[in-house]
Amino acid sequence: MGWCEHCETEREGTVCPVCGGELLQEITPEDLEQAHPEWGRETGRLLDRWPKGPDGEPEEPGMLALAQDFESSRGLILSRLEAAGIPAFYRYPEGGGLGKVVLGFSGYGVYIYVPKSRYEEAEEMVGGLAAPGRGY
């Protein structure tokens, strides 16, 4: 059995005999690909790209900038850094995470962090796009 979205009814086969539209088929759990823990999170890939120190542990991050929590600001900065191969992540200061949930954005902005070894290079790239961070 398949579902015709146009006719809003179940039909036999893969094509609706009334409207000719493709029928949506039922998906069983076995048909679905198993979920991976890193789906929906950047942390899995970020740790792979983050530089390691002499002891093999991830390098300490430095706070690069305080940016506005809008995709046009935060996203632009993170995209520029990623394009240059500089791993970066952001965190909400103070109660900023709550503002994100309630208002859809954080009134406190977001702190953007990069590895210490790439800090100066990243600082040049960000330029005047955000308020300077505290460094490392």
MOJOTA-V60904 format. One record per run of one state. SS is the DSSP state (2 for helix, 1 for strand, 0 for the rest). FROM is the first residue (numbers start at 1). LEN is the number of residues. If there is no record, write none. Layout:
[[SS	FROM	LEN] [SS	FROM	LEN]]
This chain:
[[0	1	1] [1	2	3] [0	5	4] [1	9	3] [0	12	3] [1	15	1] [0	16	6] [1	22	1] [0	23	1] [1	24	2] [0	26	3] [2	29	3] [0	32	11] [2	43	7] [0	50	2] [1	52	1] [0	53	5] [1	58	1] [0	59	2] [1	61	7] [0	68	3] [2	71	13] [0	84	4] [1	88	5] [0	93	3] [2	96	8] [0	104	6] [1	110	6] [2	116	14] [0	130	1] [1	131	5] [0	136	1]]
